[in-house]
């Protein structure tokens, strides 16, 4: 493993980015959140855990659409911004926000959520070993049959192989480190789950090329 210190310094980089721009990703929900909400509703999944929620654009969308959302995010800037927006929009009763590093076990009861959602959290500065542990943390807090829906940038993305190589398939571009996935990496993260779907889509002006992965926690472990 190389440049581990650079991977660990990403938290400060995100704090500074959020402090400079209160609406870094805009206010509209991502296409990934809109699609995930449809999937959650079709399976009567109402209690959602969101990881790495940024400044809350998807969090607020879920809450406005009737979901109970519990957020874990490791930036104080992001978590405070989400709390402020929830209060301003009268959604505080539907949104709980906790500052937490998802590389650590979650401070949550086992089997307490219907589903988990994260948009590009899995492709942040996380090693494969950390991703395996993260996926297990998610599985622990999902009820049997619960869904884990996450998005990641994949190796068809224009930024793959660009910038500074930090480790594995992690590259730093513009100060942000991205872990690029292929389908084999998705398969690596299926222990304790059934792989339901890998949906390919694009986002942003580059455009970024992503997978939206849907996993279902095994009913029998």
Secondary structure, 3 states (H helix, E strand, C coil): CCCHHHHHCHHHHHHHHHHHCCCCCCCCCCHHHHHHHHHHHHCCCCEEEEECCCCCHHHHHHHHCCCEEEEEECCHHHHHHHHHHHHHCCCCCCEEEEECCCCCCCCCCCCCEEEEEEECCCCCCCCHHHHHHHHHHHHHHEEEEEEEEEEEEECCCCCCCCCEEEECCEEEECCEEEECECHHHHHHCCCCEEEEEEEEEEECCCCEEEEEEEEEECCCC
